[in-house]
Amino acid sequence: MNPAYTTVDHVFTVPLDHTDPGGDTLQVFAREIADPSRSGEQLPWLLYLQGGPGGKSPRPSGKSPGWLAHALKTHRVLLLDQRGTGRSTPLTARVAARFPDPKQLAAYLGHFRADSIVADAELIRRELSGGQPWETLGQSYGGFLTLTYLSQAPEGLRACYVAGGLPGLTATADEVYARTFPRVRDRVRDFYARYPDDAPRLRHIADLLASRDIRLPDGDRLTVRRLRTLGMTLGMGDGFERLHWLFDEALDGNGELTDTFLYQAMALTGFTDNPLYAVLQETLYGQGAGSTGWAAARTHAALPEFAEDADPLLLTGEMIYPWMFEDIRGLRPFVDAADTLARRTDWPPLYDPARLAANTVPLAAVVYHDDMYVDAGLSLDTARTIGTARTWVTNEWEHDGLAASGDLILTRLMDLAAGRV
């Protein structure tokens, strides 16, 4: 039986700070994937930019997404573990706890944004491709990275494909969350409409947590506010069902929380595998003067429908709050550094609107009309300002459409970029 893929593991040494190439370094890992029948050919490269922040690249298996099989027909694919994730000098809670000073940790974390990731990619491209430009496929946050790439080093790109990830170029964190919370509210209401018994069940669980000290398997207390973050999953294609079946097994015959529920709630809300998702979430919107200042928390506090005593109780989405760094074991080593990042006022810009307006690299993007995480309005506003950008708006998929659609979305994006559609 022939293997599905030919793989080659690569490890690159990159500067922690690309403006100081003689300083500290990191190791960045990437896995090269090719069709065994074409592994000896000089195929064009496709760099996959994972969502996140803080997400490692997918690990190929027999159930790998259809987009990968489609890409391997014509390309050699590079699955990049962005700095701090997977095998790329991972920045875990254990690593963060070793920093002697929170300010040092915050300064270190400042080198893990899109500008540094793009600089890593350019260093890798020059080494792997002999200087030839490559194509990119950006999922979610990978689309944010794509626009930074087009702003900083368009000469390294031949074509770009984006799935659910065109950011607002000048949108602040406050503007983003002002748009996001209403979508989360509507998504939760749709969830309760589909599964009406889950609304009283969730209220019962919340009342239990408010009146008792109930611990998760790792020792953290499960609070109402942490319970509500389970709503993060509602933006995915199977999110309603995953959450419903979680609540379906939440209570035993005596109305007490089951071990099964507590374990799953811990795993889903603990950020053990991806602490950078929480730590860097609002830094995505830090550009120029002014701090992000825990924008999600401020927006949340101003919305009465999201109060903990509201009935029905509303879940929350991907928003990150300062209390998480005190309540969640895997985030506690970051608590002071995260607050320092939230108050930082000198973030360098991530996008160059003038350069994007003059862009000549083919850019094709799918915008999910009902995306809970990335605002479709901001995405379309951005697309209108980028030279050569072509968009496809659809409500057929949720935020995970790239993986859920088999090879359909990547096929369509490649056709759009090439002018075949």
VEXDREN-2710 file (C-alpha; in Angstrom, 1 decimal):
% VEXDREN-2710
k/r/px/py/pz
1/MET/0.0/0.0/0.0
2/ASN/1.5/3.4/-1.1
3/PRO/1.7/6.1/1.6
4/ALA/-0.8/9.0/1.1
5/TYR/2.0/11.6/1.4
6/THR/5.7/12.1/1.2
7/THR/6.8/14.2/4.1
8/VAL/10.0/16.0/4.9
9/ASP/10.5/17.8/8.3
10/HIS/12.4/21.1/8.3
11/VAL/13.7/23.1/11.2
12/PHE/14.9/26.7/10.6
13/THR/16.7/29.1/12.9
14/VAL/15.2/32.6/12.9
15/PRO/15.9/35.7/14.9
16/LEU/13.5/36.4/17.8
17/ASP/13.6/40.0/16.6
18/HIS/14.1/40.3/12.9
19/THR/15.4/43.9/13.3
20/ASP/18.2/42.4/15.4
21/PRO/19.4/39.4/13.4
22/GLY/22.4/39.0/15.7
23/GLY/20.4/38.6/18.9
24/ASP/18.4/35.7/20.4
25/THR/17.0/33.1/18.0
26/LEU/14.1/30.7/17.8
27/GLN/13.6/27.3/16.0
28/VAL/10.7/27.3/13.5
29/PHE/9.4/23.9/12.3
30/ALA/7.6/23.2/9.0
31/ARG/6.5/20.0/7.4
32/GLU/6.8/19.6/3.6
33/ILE/4.1/17.5/2.1
34/ALA/4.0/16.1/-1.5
35/ASP/2.1/13.5/-3.5
36/PRO/4.4/10.4/-3.6
37/SER/3.9/10.1/-7.4
38/ARG/5.2/13.7/-7.9
39/SER/7.6/14.1/-5.0
40/GLY/10.6/14.2/-7.4
41/GLU/9.2/17.0/-9.5
42/GLN/9.9/20.7/-9.2
43/LEU/6.4/21.8/-8.1
44/PRO/5.3/25.2/-7.0
45/TRP/5.1/25.8/-3.2
46/LEU/1.9/26.5/-1.3
47/LEU/2.4/27.8/2.2
48/TYR/-0.5/27.0/4.6
49/LEU/-1.1/29.7/7.2
50/GLN/-3.0/28.3/10.1
51/GLY/-5.7/30.1/12.0
52/GLY/-5.3/31.2/15.6
53/PRO/-3.4/33.1/16.9
54/GLY/-1.5/30.3/18.6
55/GLY/-2.6/27.4/16.5
56/LYS/-0.1/24.8/15.2
57/SER/-0.4/23.6/11.6
58/PRO/-2.5/20.5/10.9
59/ARG/-0.9/17.0/11.2
60/PRO/-1.6/15.0/8.1
61/SER/-3.5/11.7/8.6
62/GLY/-5.8/9.4/6.7
63/LYS/-8.6/12.0/7.5
64/SER/-6.7/15.0/6.4
65/PRO/-8.9/17.8/4.8
66/GLY/-9.9/17.7/1.2
67/TRP/-8.2/21.0/0.4
68/LEU/-4.8/19.3/1.1
69/ALA/-5.5/16.5/-1.3
70/HIS/-6.5/19.0/-3.9
71/ALA/-3.4/21.2/-3.4
72/LEU/-1.1/18.2/-3.7
73/LYS/-2.3/17.6/-7.2
74/THR/-0.3/20.7/-8.4
75/HIS/1.8/21.9/-5.5
76/ARG/4.2/21.0/-2.8
77/VAL/2.6/22.1/0.5
78/LEU/4.4/23.5/3.5
79/LEU/2.6/23.2/6.8
80/LEU/4.1/25.9/9.1
81/ASP/4.1/25.8/12.9
82/GLN/4.1/29.5/13.5
83/ARG/6.6/30.7/16.1
84/GLY/5.6/29.7/19.6
85/THR/3.3/26.8/18.5
86/GLY/3.7/23.1/17.9
87/ARG/7.4/22.3/17.4
88/SER/8.4/25.9/16.8
89/THR/10.1/26.8/20.2
90/PRO/6.7/26.4/21.8
91/LEU/5.6/29.2/24.2
92/THR/3.7/27.3/26.8
93/ALA/2.6/28.1/30.4
94/ARG/5.6/26.2/31.7
95/VAL/7.9/28.3/29.5
96/ALA/6.2/31.5/30.5
97/ALA/6.6/30.6/34.2
98/ARG/10.4/30.6/33.8
99/PHE/10.5/34.3/33.0
100/PRO/11.8/36.2/36.0
101/ASP/9.9/39.4/35.2
102/PRO/6.4/39.9/33.6
103/LYS/7.7/42.9/31.6
104/GLN/10.4/40.7/30.0
105/LEU/7.7/38.1/29.1
106/ALA/5.5/40.8/27.6
107/ALA/8.5/42.1/25.5
108/TYR/9.2/38.6/24.4
109/LEU/5.5/38.0/23.4
110/GLY/5.6/41.2/21.4
111/HIS/7.7/39.3/18.8
112/PHE/5.0/36.7/18.1
113/ARG/2.6/38.8/16.0
114/ALA/1.9/38.7/12.3
115/ASP/4.9/40.9/11.3
116/SER/7.4/38.4/12.9
117/ILE/5.6/35.4/11.4
118/VAL/5.7/36.9/8.0
119/ALA/9.4/37.6/8.4
120/ASP/9.9/34.0/9.4
121/ALA/8.1/32.9/6.3
122/GLU/10.2/35.0/4.0
123/LEU/13.4/33.6/5.5
124/ILE/12.1/30.1/5.0
125/ARG/10.9/30.8/1.4
126/ARG/14.3/32.1/0.3
127/GLU/15.9/28.9/1.7
128/LEU/13.4/26.4/0.3
129/SER/12.4/27.8/-3.0
130/GLY/15.6/29.2/-4.3
131/GLY/14.1/32.7/-4.1
132/GLN/11.1/31.9/-6.2
133/PRO/7.7/33.4/-5.0
134/TRP/5.2/31.0/-3.6
135/GLU/1.5/30.8/-3.0
136/THR/-0.3/31.0/0.4
137/LEU/-3.5/29.6/1.8
138/GLY/-4.7/31.4/4.9
139/GLN/-7.4/30.0/7.2
140/SER/-9.0/32.6/9.5
141/TYR/-6.1/34.3/11.3
142/GLY/-4.0/33.0/8.3
143/GLY/-5.9/35.7/6.3
144/PHE/-4.7/38.4/8.7
145/LEU/-1.1/37.0/8.1
146/THR/-1.7/37.1/4.4
147/LEU/-2.5/40.8/4.4
148/THR/0.6/41.5/6.5
149/TYR/2.6/39.5/4.0
150/LEU/1.2/41.5/1.1
151/SER/2.0/44.7/3.0
152/GLN/5.6/43.7/3.9
153/ALA/6.9/41.4/1.2
154/PRO/4.6/41.0/-1.8
155/GLU/7.6/40.1/-4.0
156/GLY/7.6/36.7/-2.2
157/LEU/4.1/35.9/-3.3
158/ARG/2.7/34.5/-6.5
159/ALA/-1.0/34.2/-5.5
160/CYS/-2.9/34.2/-2.2
161/TYR/-6.0/32.4/-1.1
162/VAL/-7.9/33.3/2.1
163/ALA/-10.8/31.5/3.8
164/GLY/-12.8/33.4/6.4
165/GLY/-9.9/35.8/7.3
166/LEU/-10.0/39.3/5.8
167/PRO/-9.5/41.7/8.7
168/GLY/-10.5/45.3/8.9
169/LEU/-7.3/47.1/8.0
170/THR/-7.9/50.0/10.5
171/ALA/-10.5/48.5/12.8
172/THR/-9.7/48.8/16.4
173/ALA/-10.5/46.1/19.0
174/ASP/-13.4/48.1/20.2
175/GLU/-14.9/48.3/16.7
176/VAL/-14.4/44.6/16.2
177/TYR/-16.2/43.6/19.4
178/ALA/-19.0/46.1/18.9
179/ARG/-19.8/44.0/15.7
180/THR/-19.0/40.6/17.2
181/PHE/-21.1/40.5/20.4
182/PRO/-24.4/41.0/18.5
183/ARG/-23.5/38.1/16.2
184/VAL/-22.7/35.9/19.2
185/ARG/-26.0/36.9/20.9
186/ASP/-28.0/35.9/17.7
187/ARG/-26.0/32.7/17.4
188/VAL/-26.9/31.7/21.0
189/ARG/-30.6/32.5/20.4
190/ASP/-30.5/30.3/17.2
191/PHE/-28.9/27.5/19.3
192/TYR/-31.7/27.7/21.9
193/ALA/-34.3/27.7/19.1
194/ARG/-32.8/24.5/17.7
195/TYR/-32.4/22.9/21.2
196/PRO/-35.0/24.6/23.5
197/ASP/-34.3/22.3/26.4
198/ASP/-30.7/23.5/26.6
199/ALA/-31.7/27.0/27.8
200/PRO/-33.1/25.8/31.1
201/ARG/-30.5/23.1/31.4
202/LEU/-27.7/25.8/31.1
203/ARG/-29.4/28.0/33.6
204/HIS/-29.6/25.1/36.1
205/ILE/-25.8/24.4/35.5
206/ALA/-25.1/28.1/36.1
207/ASP/-27.1/28.2/39.3
208/LEU/-25.2/25.2/40.6
209/LEU/-21.9/26.9/39.8
210/ALA/-22.9/30.1/41.4
211/SER/-24.0/28.5/44.7
212/ARG/-21.2/25.9/45.0
213/ASP/-17.4/25.5/44.7
214/ILE/-17.3/22.9/41.9
215/ARG/-13.8/21.9/40.7
216/LEU/-12.6/20.7/37.3
217/PRO/-10.2/17.7/37.2
218/ASP/-7.2/20.0/37.1
219/GLY/-8.3/21.8/40.3
220/ASP/-9.6/25.0/38.7
221/ARG/-13.0/26.2/39.9
222/LEU/-15.7/26.0/37.2
223/THR/-17.4/29.4/37.4
224/VAL/-20.4/30.7/35.5
225/ARG/-18.1/33.1/33.4
226/ARG/-15.9/30.2/32.4
227/LEU/-18.9/28.0/31.6
228/ARG/-20.1/30.7/29.2
229/THR/-17.0/30.6/27.1
230/LEU/-18.1/27.2/25.8
231/GLY/-20.0/29.3/23.3
232/MET/-16.8/29.7/21.3
233/THR/-17.7/26.5/19.5
234/LEU/-21.0/27.9/18.1
235/GLY/-19.2/29.5/15.1
236/MET/-18.2/26.1/13.6
237/GLY/-20.3/24.1/11.2
238/ASP/-20.9/21.3/13.8
239/GLY/-20.8/23.7/16.8
240/PHE/-24.5/23.5/17.7
241/GLU/-24.4/19.7/17.8
242/ARG/-21.2/19.5/19.7
243/LEU/-22.4/21.8/22.4
244/HIS/-25.9/20.2/22.6
245/TRP/-24.4/16.8/23.2
246/LEU/-22.1/18.2/25.8
247/PHE/-25.0/19.7/27.7
248/ASP/-27.1/16.5/27.1
249/GLU/-24.6/14.6/29.3
250/ALA/-23.9/17.4/31.8
251/LEU/-26.3/16.3/34.6
252/ASP/-26.9/13.0/36.3
253/GLY/-30.2/11.7/37.6
254/ASN/-29.8/13.8/40.8
255/GLY/-29.2/17.1/38.8
256/GLU/-25.5/17.1/39.6
257/LEU/-22.7/17.7/37.1
258/THR/-21.2/14.6/35.7
259/ASP/-17.5/13.8/35.5
260/THR/-17.8/13.5/31.7
261/PHE/-19.1/17.1/31.5
262/LEU/-16.4/18.5/33.9
263/TYR/-13.6/16.8/32.0
264/GLN/-14.8/18.1/28.6
265/ALA/-15.5/21.6/30.0
266/MET/-11.9/21.7/31.3
267/ALA/-10.4/20.6/28.0
268/LEU/-12.5/23.0/25.9
269/THR/-11.8/26.1/28.0
270/GLY/-8.3/25.4/29.4
271/PHE/-6.1/26.7/26.6
272/THR/-3.6/24.0/27.5
273/ASP/-2.5/23.4/23.9
274/ASN/-2.8/27.0/22.7
275/PRO/-2.3/29.6/25.4
276/LEU/-1.1/32.1/22.8
277/TYR/-4.7/32.2/21.4
278/ALA/-5.7/33.9/24.6
279/VAL/-2.6/35.9/25.2
280/LEU/-2.4/37.4/21.7
281/GLN/-6.1/37.6/20.8
282/GLU/-6.5/41.4/21.2
283/THR/-3.0/42.2/20.0
284/LEU/-4.2/41.4/16.5
285/TYR/-5.9/44.8/16.5
286/GLY/-3.0/46.8/18.1
287/GLN/-1.6/49.3/15.6
288/GLY/-0.1/52.7/16.2
289/ALA/-1.0/54.8/19.2
290/GLY/-3.5/53.7/21.7
291/SER/-3.9/50.4/23.7
292/THR/-6.4/47.6/23.1
293/GLY/-7.2/47.9/26.8
294/TRP/-9.2/44.7/27.3
295/ALA/-11.7/45.8/24.7
296/ALA/-13.8/42.6/24.8
297/ALA/-14.3/43.0/28.6
298/ARG/-15.3/46.6/28.3
299/THR/-17.8/45.9/25.5
300/HIS/-19.2/42.9/27.4
301/ALA/-19.8/45.0/30.5
302/ALA/-21.9/47.5/28.6
303/LEU/-24.4/44.9/27.3
304/PRO/-27.2/44.0/29.8
305/GLU/-28.3/41.0/27.8
306/PHE/-24.9/39.4/28.6
307/ALA/-25.3/39.7/32.4
308/GLU/-24.8/36.5/34.4
309/ASP/-28.3/36.7/35.9
310/ALA/-30.0/37.2/32.5
311/ASP/-32.5/34.5/31.4
312/PRO/-31.9/32.9/29.0
313/LEU/-28.2/32.9/29.9
314/LEU/-26.1/34.0/26.9
315/LEU/-22.9/32.2/26.1
316/THR/-19.9/34.2/24.8
317/GLY/-17.7/33.6/21.8
318/GLU/-14.0/33.8/21.2
319/MET/-13.5/36.9/23.3
320/ILE/-10.8/37.0/25.9
321/TYR/-11.2/38.6/29.3
322/PRO/-8.6/39.5/32.0
323/TRP/-10.2/37.2/34.6
324/MET/-9.2/34.2/32.5
325/PHE/-5.6/34.7/33.4
326/GLU/-6.5/34.3/37.1
327/ASP/-9.1/31.6/36.8
328/ILE/-7.5/29.3/34.3
329/ARG/-4.4/27.3/35.3
330/GLY/-2.8/27.2/31.8
331/LEU/-3.0/31.0/31.6
332/ARG/-1.9/32.1/35.1
333/PRO/1.8/32.4/34.2
334/PHE/0.8/35.0/31.6
335/VAL/-1.4/37.2/33.9
336/ASP/0.8/40.2/34.3
337/ALA/2.4/40.0/30.9
338/ALA/-1.1/39.9/29.3
339/ASP/-2.1/43.0/31.2
340/THR/1.1/44.7/30.0
341/LEU/0.2/43.8/26.4
342/ALA/-3.3/45.1/26.8
343/ARG/-1.9/48.5/28.0
344/ARG/0.8/48.8/25.4
345/THR/0.4/51.9/23.2
346/ASP/3.2/51.6/20.7
347/TRP/2.3/48.7/18.5
348/PRO/3.8/48.8/15.0
349/PRO/1.4/48.7/12.1
350/LEU/0.6/45.4/10.6
351/TYR/-0.9/46.5/7.3
352/ASP/0.1/49.1/4.6
353/PRO/-3.1/50.4/3.0
354/ALA/-1.3/52.2/0.2
355/ARG/0.7/49.1/-0.7
356/LEU/-2.4/46.9/-0.6
357/ALA/-4.3/49.3/-2.8
358/ALA/-1.5/49.0/-5.4
359/ASN/-1.3/45.2/-5.0
360/THR/-0.8/43.1/-8.1
361/VAL/-0.6/39.7/-6.5
362/PRO/-3.8/37.7/-7.3
363/LEU/-5.8/37.5/-4.1
364/ALA/-9.0/35.3/-3.8
365/ALA/-11.0/35.2/-0.6
366/VAL/-14.1/33.4/0.6
367/VAL/-16.2/35.5/3.0
368/TYR/-18.7/33.6/5.1
369/HIS/-21.8/35.7/5.3
370/ASP/-22.7/34.5/8.8
371/ASP/-19.2/34.2/10.2
372/MET/-19.4/34.5/14.0
373/TYR/-15.7/35.3/14.4
374/VAL/-14.7/37.5/11.5
375/ASP/-17.1/40.3/10.5
376/ALA/-18.2/39.9/6.9
377/GLY/-18.8/43.7/6.6
378/LEU/-15.2/44.5/7.6
379/SER/-13.9/41.8/5.3
380/LEU/-15.8/43.2/2.3
381/ASP/-14.7/46.7/3.1
382/THR/-11.1/45.5/3.1
383/ALA/-11.5/43.6/-0.1
384/ARG/-12.7/46.7/-1.9
385/THR/-9.5/48.5/-1.0
386/ILE/-7.0/45.8/-2.2
387/GLY/-5.8/45.7/-5.8
388/THR/-6.6/42.5/-7.6
389/ALA/-8.7/41.1/-4.7
390/ARG/-11.7/38.9/-5.7
391/THR/-14.2/37.7/-3.2
392/TRP/-16.8/35.0/-3.0
393/VAL/-19.5/35.5/-0.4
394/THR/-21.4/32.5/0.8
395/ASN/-23.7/31.4/3.7
396/GLU/-23.3/27.7/2.8
397/TRP/-20.5/27.2/5.4
398/GLU/-19.5/28.5/8.8
399/HIS/-16.0/29.6/9.8
400/ASP/-14.5/26.1/9.3
401/GLY/-15.7/25.9/5.7
402/LEU/-12.2/25.3/4.3
403/ALA/-12.0/21.9/6.1
404/ALA/-15.7/21.1/6.0
405/SER/-16.2/21.7/2.2
406/GLY/-13.7/19.0/1.1
407/ASP/-11.8/20.4/-1.9
408/LEU/-14.6/22.8/-3.1
409/ILE/-13.5/26.0/-1.5
410/LEU/-9.8/25.8/-2.4
411/THR/-10.7/24.8/-5.9
412/ARG/-13.0/27.8/-6.3
413/LEU/-10.4/30.2/-4.8
414/MET/-7.7/28.9/-7.2
415/ASP/-10.1/29.4/-10.1
416/LEU/-10.9/33.0/-8.9
417/ALA/-7.3/33.9/-8.5
418/ALA/-6.5/32.6/-11.9
419/GLY/-9.4/34.3/-13.6
420/ARG/-11.2/31.1/-14.5
421/VAL/-14.4/32.2/-12.6
END
